[in-house]
Amino acid sequence: MRGYLDAPEATAAAIDPAGWLATGDVGTLDATGRLYFVGRTKDIIRVGGENVAPADVENTLHRHPRVRQAVVVGVPDERLVEVVFAFVVLTEPGTTEDELIAWARTRMAGFKVPRHLRIVEGFEEIGMTASSKVRKNRLAAHARGLLAQRDDEVPA
């Protein structure tokens, strides 16, 4: 792409001086040169100076035999700026939130492990798009509400 029609400011913001289009996609290359999409820069969770792609955490959680669906968002944290909050739908009951966090801890870097995890029945009440994707902005607001509610319940 050479640029946006009649929009030089938008073109300058999207295309760097070397001619590369900044799409906002985040990926990794493996040893054979294959490119893997891992998320979007706007979706990145910044945990204590480390960047965490929600898709990376979700993919790891999906490898658990009882996880049907995992959706991850960032929530504010006093010390680390943000931390990972995972919402998980199970294929069958019998796994606890603490067990899933412990399982994840053995499979990913410590800063990627969800600090908060909630097992849910589904995401319909929180909000889905017409294409059946979870509305992450609503899910993040829901997660912040859950944390605020928990903080309100702690005796002073």
C-alpha positions in Angstrom: 0.0 0.0 0.0 1.3 3.4 -0.8 -1.0 5.3 1.5 -4.5 6.4 2.3 -6.3 8.5 -0.4 -6.1 12.2 0.4 -5.0 11.5 4.0 -1.3 12.2 4.4 -1.5 12.3 8.2 -3.1 8.8 8.4 -0.5 7.6 5.9 2.4 9.0 8.0 1.0 7.4 11.1 0.6 3.9 9.5 3.6 3.7 7.3 7.1 4.1 8.6 9.9 5.9 6.7 11.2 2.6 5.4 7.8 1.9 3.8 6.5 -0.7 6.2 2.8 -0.7 7.0 2.2 -0.9 10.8 -0.8 -3.3 11.0 -0.7 -3.7 14.8 -0.3 -7.5 14.4 2.2 -9.3 16.7 3.9 -12.5 15.5 6.9 -14.7 16.0 9.1 -16.5 13.5 10.2 -20.1 14.2 13.6 -21.6 13.1 12.1 -22.5 9.7 10.9 -19.0 9.0 7.2 -19.6 9.6 5.3 -16.7 11.0 2.8 -17.3 13.8 0.2 -14.7 14.7 0.1 -14.2 18.5 -2.1 -11.1 18.9 -2.4 -7.4 18.3 -0.4 -4.6 19.9 -3.7 -3.1 21.3 -4.4 -6.4 23.0 -1.0 -6.7 24.7 -1.0 -6.9 28.5 2.0 -5.2 30.1 3.0 -7.1 33.2 5.8 -5.5 35.2 7.5 -4.4 32.0 7.0 -7.6 30.1 4.6 -7.8 27.2 2.1 -10.7 27.3 0.0 -11.6 24.2 -3.4 -12.8 25.5 -3.6 -15.3 22.6 -0.4 -16.9 24.0 -1.9 -17.5 27.4 -5.2 -18.6 25.9 -3.5 -21.2 23.7 -1.6 -22.6 26.7 -4.8 -22.9 28.7 -6.6 -24.5 25.7 -4.1 -27.4 26.0 -5.6 -28.4 29.4 -7.8 -31.4 28.9 -10.8 -29.9 30.7 -10.7 -26.4 29.1 -13.2 -25.8 26.3 -12.6 -22.1 26.0 -10.2 -19.6 27.6 -10.3 -15.8 27.2 -7.7 -13.6 28.8 -7.7 -9.8 29.6 -5.5 -7.5 31.5 -6.5 -5.9 34.8 -4.8 -3.1 36.7 -2.3 -4.1 39.4 -0.7 -1.8 42.0 2.8 -3.3 41.7 2.9 -4.7 38.1 0.7 -2.1 36.3 -1.4 -5.0 34.8 -1.8 -8.7 35.4 -3.5 -11.5 33.5 -7.1 -12.4 34.3 -8.4 -15.6 32.6 -12.0 -16.7 32.2 -12.4 -20.4 31.4 -15.2 -22.5 30.3 -14.7 -26.2 31.2 -15.7 -29.2 29.2 -16.8 -30.9 32.4 -16.7 -30.0 36.1 -14.1 -31.2 38.5 -11.2 -28.7 38.0 -10.8 -25.8 40.3 -9.5 -22.3 39.6 -6.4 -22.9 41.8 -5.7 -26.2 40.0 -5.8 -24.4 36.6 -3.4 -21.7 37.8 -1.0 -24.3 39.2 -1.2 -26.3 35.9 -0.5 -23.1 33.9 2.5 -22.2 36.2 4.3 -25.3 35.0 3.8 -24.4 31.3 4.5 -20.7 30.9 6.7 -17.9 32.2 5.7 -16.6 35.6 4.7 -13.2 34.4 2.2 -14.9 31.9 0.4 -17.0 34.5 -3.0 -15.7 35.3 -3.0 -13.9 38.7 -6.8 -14.2 38.6 -8.9 -17.0 37.0 -12.6 -17.4 37.0 -14.5 -20.5 35.8 -17.6 -19.4 33.9 -20.5 -21.2 32.1 -20.1 -19.0 29.0 -19.8 -15.4 27.9 -23.2 -14.7 26.6 -24.2 -12.6 29.6 -21.0 -10.6 29.4 -21.3 -9.8 25.7 -20.6 -11.5 22.4 -20.3 -10.0 18.9 -22.5 -11.1 16.0 -19.7 -13.4 14.9 -19.7 -15.2 18.4 -16.5 -13.6 19.6 -16.2 -12.4 23.2 -16.2 -8.6 23.6 -12.9 -8.2 25.4 -13.6 -4.6 26.4 -16.7 -5.7 28.2 -14.9 -8.8 29.7 -12.1 -6.5 31.0 -14.7 -4.2 32.6 -16.4 -7.3 34.1 -13.1 -8.5 35.5 -12.3 -5.1 37.1 -15.8 -5.2 38.6 -15.2 -8.6 40.1 -11.9 -7.4 41.6 -13.5 -4.3 43.0 -16.3 -6.3 44.5 -13.7 -8.7 46.1 -11.8 -5.7 47.5 -15.0 -4.3 49.0 -15.6 -7.6 50.8 -12.2 -7.7 52.6 -12.6 -6.4 56.2 -10.4 -3.4 57.0 
